[in-house]
Amino acid sequence: MVEYAPLDLPEEGKLSHNIVWFARALRAAGLRVGPGRVIDALRAVEAAGFSARADFFYTLQACFVSKPEERAVFAQVFRLYWRDPRYLEHMIAAMSPMVRGVAEERRAKAAEKRAAEALLHGMERELPDVPEEETGEEIEVDASATASSKERLRTLDFEQMSLAELAEAKRQIAALSLPVRPLPSRRMVRSVQGGQVDARASLRAALRRGGEMGQLHRAKPREKWPNLVALCDISGSMSVYSRVVLHFLHAAANQKGAGWAKVHAFTFGTQLTNITRHLAQRDVDAALQAAGAEAQDWEGGTRIGASLEVFNKQWSRRVLGQGAIVLLITDGLDRDAPDALAAQMARLARSARQVIWVNPLLRWDGFAPKAQGIAAMLPHVDALRAGHSIATLTDLAEALGRRDAGGEKARLMAMI
């Protein structure tokens, strides 16, 4: 159990003033904090006391945090605001990515950049004055080799984006298209350039001429459009990525002429939730807010095998008809038995025309299928692709129309 040191209270007794400014920092970081919550926080601290840092932390968290995904941002802002000098250095490093020896020392964790952006807003970020004899090398700022901000944003990990960068990334993702090729069906449609003879139409035309066969009518297979089915992992390690992918799917569901017969979306953590009807809303923020209220297991545990079993039993026959393509967005880190997971993945692969696994862990160069869940899932997917940046989602959109776009599957299968 972690022991917390007693809280360092200000000598002037301005704790209420500091709580108000802390609430403003949370609002700047993206939390919905209004005057009513500030008043509740002041009353709660007065009632609960503040003799221990842990009590103070959880009291403010109960007042200011309303969604599971806001806990990470709250924790980072709290740690920075309430006097952690070492953490302040980390925040300045996160906001100064071009300084050698500072930003490269430690990569910003989830929500840290947003917390730094909120608390250091308006501050002029200068290069640290470090003596050359202490570092052994001179601090250099190479501006000539830096890419443009738009190009850098395309390859930046979603976990490392600030609020402004994440908003811009969502706008770029909303402009992406998911074209799909139609599938030939067994039903025929009349066509002058058809490759098959339409015997029924030809005989009917002959009967109108007294049985004389004048011209053979042609037909071709009627085109049908497949369904797109997305299964999004919303556990703690996947929350940010799945939220961005849901923006991706919302754009596909509301884009006219994209070709998909229907776009279905499911979320799973500890349970499976169907959020398809929420994606039909035109406003993406309202759609995701409704989807978040529907799924009660955001940032919880992960039970991929159990969730796939529920999908295969209750939903596969309804949504996987007409050559559906399945997008499975998860890191593959499952708590269930690997044999059960492999069985459910095999059943899913038999029901769908194509299963594409989107795994954000592929952002690491040394990624290998060492986890049992990943090794159990890999043989039953048609493609394995990354999905941690705008560039990887763009590649995914282009790969949906190709059958040979296996991505990293062949390389990782050789490691098993």
C-alpha positions as CSV (number, residue, x, y, z in Angstrom):
1,M,0.0,0.0,0.0
2,V,1.4,3.4,-0.9
3,E,1.9,5.8,1.9
4,Y,1.1,9.5,1.3
5,A,2.9,12.3,3.0
6,P,0.8,14.9,4.9
7,L,-0.4,17.7,2.6
8,D,1.7,20.8,2.5
9,L,-0.9,23.6,3.3
10,P,-0.3,27.2,2.3
11,E,0.7,29.4,5.3
12,E,-1.7,32.2,4.3
13,G,-4.7,29.8,4.4
14,K,-5.6,30.3,0.8
15,L,-6.6,26.7,0.1
16,S,-10.0,27.7,-1.3
17,H,-8.3,30.1,-3.7
18,N,-6.0,27.3,-4.8
19,I,-8.9,24.9,-5.4
20,V,-10.6,27.5,-7.6
21,W,-7.5,27.9,-9.7
22,F,-7.1,24.1,-9.8
23,A,-10.6,23.8,-11.2
24,R,-9.7,26.3,-13.9
25,A,-6.7,24.2,-14.9
26,L,-9.0,21.1,-15.1
27,R,-11.4,23.1,-17.3
28,A,-8.5,24.1,-19.6
29,A,-7.4,20.4,-19.8
30,G,-10.9,19.4,-21.1
31,L,-12.9,18.5,-18.0
32,R,-16.4,19.9,-17.6
33,V,-15.9,21.8,-14.4
34,G,-18.4,24.6,-13.5
35,P,-19.0,26.9,-10.5
36,G,-21.3,24.4,-9.0
37,R,-18.7,21.7,-8.8
38,V,-16.2,24.1,-7.4
39,I,-18.6,25.0,-4.6
40,D,-19.2,21.2,-4.0
41,A,-15.4,20.6,-3.8
42,L,-14.9,23.4,-1.2
43,R,-17.7,22.0,0.9
44,A,-16.4,18.4,0.5
45,V,-12.8,19.4,1.5
46,E,-14.2,21.2,4.5
47,A,-16.2,18.1,5.6
48,A,-13.6,15.5,4.8
49,G,-10.6,17.4,6.0
50,F,-7.1,17.5,4.4
51,S,-4.7,15.9,6.8
52,A,-3.6,13.3,4.2
53,R,-2.8,13.8,0.5
54,A,-4.7,10.7,-0.5
55,D,-7.9,11.9,1.2
56,F,-7.6,15.3,-0.5
57,F,-7.0,13.7,-3.9
58,Y,-10.0,11.4,-3.8
59,T,-12.2,14.1,-2.4
60,L,-11.5,16.4,-5.3
61,Q,-11.7,13.5,-7.8
62,A,-15.2,12.7,-6.6
63,C,-16.2,16.3,-7.2
64,F,-14.5,17.0,-10.5
65,V,-14.4,13.7,-12.4
66,S,-17.6,12.5,-14.0
67,K,-16.3,10.0,-16.6
68,P,-13.8,7.2,-16.3
69,E,-11.7,8.6,-19.1
70,E,-11.2,11.9,-17.2
71,R,-9.3,10.2,-14.3
72,A,-5.9,10.2,-16.1
73,V,-6.1,13.9,-16.9
74,F,-7.2,14.7,-13.4
75,A,-4.4,12.7,-11.9
76,Q,-1.8,14.4,-14.0
77,V,-3.1,17.9,-13.4
78,F,-3.3,17.2,-9.6
79,R,0.2,15.9,-9.4
80,L,1.6,18.9,-11.3
81,Y,-0.5,21.6,-9.6
82,W,-0.1,20.5,-6.0
83,R,3.7,20.9,-5.8
84,D,5.7,18.2,-7.4
85,P,8.8,20.0,-8.7
86,R,10.2,17.0,-10.6
87,Y,6.9,16.5,-12.3
88,L,7.0,20.1,-13.4
89,E,10.3,19.4,-15.2
90,H,8.6,16.5,-17.0
91,M,5.7,18.8,-18.1
92,I,8.1,21.4,-19.5
93,A,9.9,18.7,-21.3
94,A,6.6,17.5,-22.8
95,M,5.9,21.0,-24.1
96,S,9.4,21.4,-25.5
97,P,9.8,18.4,-27.9
98,M,12.8,19.9,-29.8
99,V,15.2,20.2,-26.9
100,R,17.8,17.5,-26.9
101,G,18.5,15.9,-23.6
102,V,15.2,17.0,-22.0
103,A,12.4,15.6,-24.1
104,E,14.3,12.5,-25.0
105,E,15.0,11.6,-21.4
106,R,11.4,10.6,-20.8
107,R,8.5,10.2,-23.2
108,A,5.2,11.8,-22.0
109,K,2.6,9.5,-20.7
110,A,-1.1,9.6,-21.5
111,A,-2.7,12.9,-20.7
112,E,0.6,14.5,-19.5
113,K,0.8,16.8,-22.5
114,R,-2.8,18.0,-22.0
115,A,-2.1,18.6,-18.4
116,A,1.1,20.6,-19.2
117,E,-0.8,22.6,-21.9
118,A,-3.5,23.5,-19.4
119,L,-1.1,24.6,-16.5
120,L,1.7,26.1,-18.6
121,H,-0.6,28.0,-20.9
122,G,0.9,31.4,-21.7
123,M,4.3,30.6,-20.3
124,E,7.3,31.3,-22.6
125,R,9.2,28.0,-22.9
126,E,12.9,28.8,-23.0
127,L,15.8,26.4,-23.4
128,P,17.1,25.3,-20.1
129,D,20.4,26.9,-19.1
130,V,22.5,23.8,-18.4
131,P,26.3,24.2,-18.1
132,E,28.2,22.4,-20.9
133,E,30.6,20.7,-18.5
134,E,27.7,19.0,-16.6
135,T,26.1,17.5,-19.7
136,G,29.2,16.7,-21.7
137,E,27.6,18.1,-24.9
138,E,26.1,21.3,-26.1
139,I,22.3,21.7,-26.3
140,E,21.3,21.9,-30.0
141,V,18.1,23.0,-31.6
142,D,17.9,21.7,-35.2
143,A,15.1,23.5,-36.9
144,S,16.1,22.7,-40.5
145,A,15.4,19.0,-40.2
146,T,12.0,19.3,-38.5
147,A,8.9,18.4,-40.5
148,S,5.9,20.6,-40.8
149,S,3.4,20.6,-38.0
150,K,0.8,18.8,-40.2
151,E,3.2,16.1,-41.2
152,R,4.4,15.6,-37.7
153,L,0.8,15.4,-36.5
154,R,0.1,12.6,-39.0
155,T,2.7,10.3,-37.5
156,L,2.2,11.4,-33.8
157,D,0.8,8.8,-31.4
158,F,-2.7,9.6,-30.2
159,E,-1.6,9.0,-26.6
160,Q,1.0,11.7,-27.0
161,M,-1.3,14.4,-28.4
162,S,-2.4,17.5,-26.6
163,L,-6.1,18.5,-26.6
164,A,-5.6,20.9,-29.5
165,E,-3.6,18.2,-31.5
166,L,-6.2,15.6,-30.7
167,A,-9.0,17.9,-31.9
168,E,-7.2,18.6,-35.2
169,A,-6.5,14.9,-35.6
170,K,-10.2,14.1,-35.3
171,R,-11.0,16.7,-37.9
172,Q,-8.6,15.1,-40.3
173,I,-9.9,11.7,-39.6
174,A,-13.5,12.9,-40.2
175,A,-12.4,13.7,-43.8
176,L,-11.1,10.2,-44.5
177,S,-13.2,8.0,-46.7
178,L,-13.6,4.2,-46.5
179,P,-14.3,3.1,-50.1
180,V,-15.3,-0.5,-50.6
181,R,-15.7,-2.6,-53.7
182,P,-19.1,-4.2,-54.4
183,L,-19.5,-7.9,-54.3
184,P,-21.2,-9.9,-57.1
185,S,-24.3,-11.7,-56.0
186,R,-26.1,-14.8,-57.4
187,R,-29.0,-12.7,-58.5
188,M,-28.8,-11.5,-62.1
189,V,-29.7,-8.1,-63.5
190,R,-30.3,-7.3,-67.2
191,S,-27.4,-5.8,-69.0
192,V,-26.5,-5.2,-72.7
193,Q,-22.8,-6.0,-72.0
194,G,-23.6,-9.0,-69.6
195,G,-21.5,-12.1,-70.0
196,Q,-24.5,-14.6,-69.5
197,V,-27.6,-15.2,-71.5
198,D,-30.8,-14.3,-69.8
199,A,-32.9,-17.3,-70.9
200,R,-36.1,-16.1,-69.3
201,A,-36.1,-12.7,-70.9
202,S,-35.1,-14.2,-74.2
203,L,-38.0,-16.7,-74.2
204,R,-40.5,-14.1,-73.2
205,A,-39.4,-11.9,-76.1
206,A,-39.7,-14.8,-78.5
207,L,-43.3,-15.5,-77.3
208,R,-44.2,-12.0,-78.2
209,R,-43.1,-12.8,-81.8
210,G,-45.0,-16.0,-82.1
211,G,-42.1,-18.2,-80.9
212,E,-39.4,-16.7,-83.2
213,M,-36.1,-16.2,-81.4
214,G,-34.9,-12.8,-82.6
215,Q,-32.3,-11.6,-80.1
216,L,-30.7,-13.1,-77.0
217,H,-30.9,-10.9,-73.9
218,R,-27.9,-10.6,-71.7
219,A,-27.5,-10.4,-67.9
220,K,-24.8,-9.9,-65.3
221,P,-24.5,-10.6,-61.5
222,R,-26.2,-7.9,-59.4
223,E,-23.8,-6.0,-57.2
224,K,-24.3,-5.9,-53.4
225,W,-22.5,-3.9,-50.8
226,P,-21.0,-5.5,-47.7
227,N,-21.5,-4.5,-44.0
228,L,-18.7,-3.0,-41.9
229,V,-18.7,-4.3,-38.4
230,A,-16.3,-2.8,-35.8
231,L,-15.5,-4.4,-32.4
232,C,-13.7,-1.7,-30.3
233,D,-11.8,-2.5,-27.1
234,I,-12.5,0.2,-24.6
235,S,-10.3,-1.1,-21.7
236,G,-7.9,1.2,-19.9
237,S,-5.0,0.7,-22.3
238,M,-7.2,1.1,-25.4
239,S,-9.6,4.0,-24.4
240,V,-7.9,6.8,-26.3
241,Y,-7.3,4.7,-29.5
242,S,-10.9,3.3,-29.6
243,R,-12.4,6.8,-29.1
244,V,-10.4,8.1,-32.1
245,V,-11.4,5.0,-34.2
246,L,-15.1,5.7,-33.3
247,H,-14.6,9.1,-34.9
248,F,-13.3,7.2,-37.9
249,L,-16.4,4.9,-38.0
250,H,-18.8,7.8,-37.5
251,A,-17.4,9.5,-40.6
252,A,-17.9,6.2,-42.5
253,A,-21.4,5.7,-41.2
254,N,-22.5,9.1,-42.2
255,Q,-20.7,9.5,-45.5
256,K,-23.0,9.2,-48.5
257,G,-21.8,7.1,-51.4
258,A,-19.2,5.3,-49.4
259,G,-20.6,2.0,-50.5
260,W,-21.2,0.2,-47.2
261,A,-24.6,-1.3,-46.8
262,K,-24.5,-0.7,-43.0
263,V,-21.9,0.2,-40.4
264,H,-22.3,-1.6,-37.1
265,A,-20.2,-0.8,-34.1
266,F,-19.7,-2.7,-30.8
267,T,-17.6,-1.9,-27.8
268,F,-16.3,-4.4,-25.3
269,G,-14.2,-4.4,-22.1
270,T,-15.8,-6.6,-19.6
271,Q,-19.1,-6.8,-21.6
272,L,-20.3,-6.3,-25.1
273,T,-22.3,-3.2,-26.0
274,N,-24.0,-2.4,-29.3
275,I,-23.6,1.3,-30.1
276,T,-24.7,1.2,-33.8
277,R,-27.7,3.4,-33.3
278,H,-25.7,6.2,-31.7
279,L,-23.4,6.5,-34.7
280,A,-26.4,7.4,-36.8
281,Q,-26.5,10.9,-35.2
282,R,-25.0,13.5,-37.4
283,D,-23.1,15.3,-34.6
284,V,-20.0,13.3,-33.7
285,D,-19.7,14.7,-30.2
286,A,-23.3,13.9,-29.4
287,A,-22.9,10.4,-30.9
288,L,-19.8,9.6,-28.9
289,Q,-21.4,11.0,-25.7
290,A,-24.4,8.8,-26.1
291,A,-22.2,5.8,-26.9
292,G,-20.1,6.4,-23.8
293,A,-23.3,6.6,-21.7
294,E,-24.4,3.3,-23.2
295,A,-21.1,1.4,-22.5
296,Q,-20.6,1.2,-18.8
297,D,-17.2,-0.5,-18.9
298,W,-15.0,2.3,-20.3
299,E,-11.4,2.0,-19.1
300,G,-12.2,-1.2,-17.2
301,G,-10.8,-4.7,-17.6
302,T,-10.5,-6.8,-20.8
303,R,-12.3,-10.0,-21.6
304,I,-12.0,-10.4,-25.3
305,G,-12.9,-14.1,-25.4
306,A,-16.1,-13.7,-23.4
307,S,-17.1,-10.6,-25.5
308,L,-16.5,-12.4,-28.8
309,E,-18.6,-15.4,-27.5
310,V,-21.5,-13.1,-26.9
311,F,-21.1,-11.5,-30.3
312,N,-20.9,-14.8,-32.1
313,K,-24.1,-16.1,-30.3
314,Q,-26.3,-13.0,-30.4
315,W,-25.1,-10.8,-33.2
316,S,-23.1,-12.6,-35.9
317,R,-26.1,-13.9,-37.8
318,R,-27.7,-10.4,-37.8
319,V,-24.8,-8.3,-38.9
320,L,-22.3,-10.6,-40.7
321,G,-24.4,-11.3,-43.7
322,Q,-23.6,-10.3,-47.3
323,G,-19.8,-10.6,-47.1
324,A,-19.3,-8.4,-44.0
325,I,-15.8,-7.1,-43.1
326,V,-14.9,-7.0,-39.4
327,L,-12.6,-4.5,-37.9
328,L,-11.2,-5.7,-34.5
329,I,-9.6,-2.9,-32.6
330,T,-7.8,-4.3,-29.6
331,D,-4.3,-4.8,-28.2
332,G,-5.0,-8.5,-27.7
333,L,-4.1,-8.5,-24.0
334,D,-6.8,-10.8,-22.6
335,R,-7.5,-12.2,-19.2
336,D,-9.4,-15.2,-20.4
337,A,-8.0,-18.6,-21.4
338,P,-6.2,-18.5,-24.8
339,D,-7.9,-21.7,-26.1
340,A,-11.4,-20.2,-25.6
341,L,-10.2,-17.0,-27.3
342,A,-8.8,-19.0,-30.3
343,A,-12.1,-20.9,-30.6
344,Q,-14.2,-17.7,-30.7
345,M,-11.8,-16.1,-33.2
346,A,-12.0,-19.1,-35.5
347,R,-15.8,-18.9,-35.4
348,L,-15.7,-15.1,-36.2
349,A,-13.3,-15.7,-39.1
350,R,-15.7,-18.3,-40.6
351,S,-18.7,-16.0,-40.3
352,A,-17.0,-12.9,-41.9
353,R,-15.6,-12.4,-45.3
354,Q,-12.5,-10.6,-43.9
355,V,-11.2,-9.9,-40.4
356,I,-8.8,-7.0,-40.0
357,W,-7.1,-6.6,-36.7
358,V,-6.1,-3.1,-35.7
359,N,-3.5,-3.2,-32.9
360,P,-1.9,0.0,-31.6
361,L,0.9,-2.0,-30.0
362,L,2.4,-2.2,-33.5
363,R,3.7,1.3,-32.9
364,W,6.7,-0.3,-31.1
365,D,9.4,-1.5,-33.5
366,G,10.3,-4.5,-31.3
367,F,6.7,-5.7,-30.9
368,A,6.4,-9.5,-30.8
369,P,3.5,-11.9,-30.2
370,K,4.7,-13.0,-26.8
371,A,1.3,-12.6,-25.0
372,Q,-0.9,-15.8,-25.2
373,G,-3.9,-13.8,-26.3
374,I,-2.1,-12.2,-29.2
375,A,-0.7,-15.6,-30.3
376,A,-4.2,-17.2,-30.1
377,M,-5.8,-14.5,-32.2
378,L,-3.2,-14.0,-34.9
379,P,-3.8,-17.1,-37.0
380,H,-7.5,-16.3,-37.4
381,V,-7.3,-12.8,-38.9
382,D,-6.7,-11.9,-42.5
383,A,-4.7,-8.8,-41.8
384,L,-2.9,-7.1,-38.9
385,R,-2.3,-3.4,-39.1
386,A,-1.4,-0.5,-36.8
387,G,-3.9,2.1,-35.7
388,H,-2.1,4.6,-33.4
389,S,-1.8,7.6,-35.7
390,I,-3.5,9.5,-38.6
391,A,-1.1,7.9,-41.1
392,T,-1.8,4.4,-40.0
393,L,-5.6,5.0,-40.2
394,T,-5.1,6.4,-43.7
395,D,-3.3,3.2,-44.7
396,L,-6.1,1.2,-43.1
397,A,-8.7,3.0,-45.2
398,E,-6.7,2.1,-48.3
399,A,-6.3,-1.5,-47.2
400,L,-10.0,-2.2,-46.8
401,G,-10.5,-2.5,-50.5
402,R,-7.7,-5.0,-51.0
403,R,-7.6,-8.7,-50.1
404,D,-3.8,-8.9,-50.1
405,A,-3.2,-6.2,-47.5
406,G,-2.0,-8.5,-44.7
407,G,0.1,-5.9,-43.0
408,E,2.3,-7.3,-40.2
409,K,0.6,-10.7,-40.0
410,A,3.1,-12.7,-42.0
411,R,6.1,-11.3,-40.1
412,L,4.5,-12.0,-36.7
413,M,3.3,-15.5,-37.7
414,A,6.9,-16.4,-38.4
415,M,7.8,-15.6,-34.7
416,I,5.2,-17.9,-33.2
